[in-house]
Amino acid sequence: MISFLNDYSQTAHDKVLSRLIEAGTRSYPGYGLDERSLRAARLIKKLIKQDADIHFMPGGTSCNKTVIAHALKPFEAVIAVKSGHINVHETGAVEASGHKILQIEGRDGKATPGEIIKILETHNNEHMVVPKMVYISNSTETGTIYAKAELEEIAKLCRENGMFLFLDGARLGAALTAAKNDLTLADIALLTDAFYIGGTKNGAMLGEAVVITNDKLKAGFRHSMKLNGAMLAKGFVVGMQFEALFEDGLFFRLAEKANQAAMKLRDGLLNRGIKFRYPVETNQIFVAFPAHIVDSLSRKYLFEIWEEVKDGAVIRLVTSWATKTNEIDAFLTDLDTVNK
């Protein structure tokens, strides 16, 4: 089977695997306090151009739950679009920490200032939760990206209203290497109070790097990591992977390869008159096909059924750093066969 199911099906990029193998049986201090993790943190700090706190954690859900639970008081809530990962794909992890998710519709997976303002206006007394954080993803769950102007507007709104801005960067590499992107890591660090850099979906075996820029959120964060089961005893395993990803730009090259593969697939679909559910800006493509095409393609290709529609389904096709040109060509050829 050829996989377009997700961008974390492969174990890890060869350089990342080599780094782990090279470590062999050497001993390191635990819990992310080793020299490999500290070096990886320094590499990230150089790119963000400020002295933020960097914490290496096992996965995206642990990052989201821990940051949100750490930042919010029990009566405070987080605003997120309906399609946001914390709202749809995390089994109530945020709610389990005691915090309500205030849903907004969003546009192509992105939060809009007008919707955030409406939440603020309607949560205006002591009998309601207090909106204290805006959660966004870049790239979003639908593969779209925030322009710098959009992020600046949301950041300004958050600061004017005493709210934290937290960016889920599970696919931040894809966002930063997208053709239309005008943001840098330094911009994101400047505009958000906390964000994380996803390794799991961009060449690492596992792991994400949480970046905390707001001094108000720094104190006690490691306690929150431990409390939420997000502190790895073998933290150096994640640290050395990020060291490999960031010491020579591998992180960005891998993300760019995933995007390039998606653009090749996008162009092939466009040439066949296929329309997309959302703008194709990164490595996720959403298309609606009749049921017989979905059934036929599923015999050879792995992909996610994103949404059931009349007489068919919207499927999600995800490319990664490991997607091969011949896999895309094969998909398009087979699509031609079943679409006659």
Protein Blocks (a to p, Z undefined) as FASTA:
>chain_A
ZZfkbcclbfbdfklmmmmmmnmmaccdeehiafklmmmmmmmmmmnopacdddddfblk
lmmmmmmmmmpcfkbccdddfklmklmmngommmmnopacdddebjghiacfklmmmmmm
mmccfkbccdfbdcdddddfkopacdfklmmmmmmmmmmnopacdddfklmmmmmmgfkl
cbdfklmmmmpmbdcddfklnopabdcddddfblklmgoklmmmmmnopacfklmlmmmm
mmmmmmnommmmmmmmmmmmmmmmmmmmmmnopacfbdcfblcdcddddfklmmmmmmmp
ccddfbdcehiacddddddfklcfklmmmmmmmmmmmmZZ
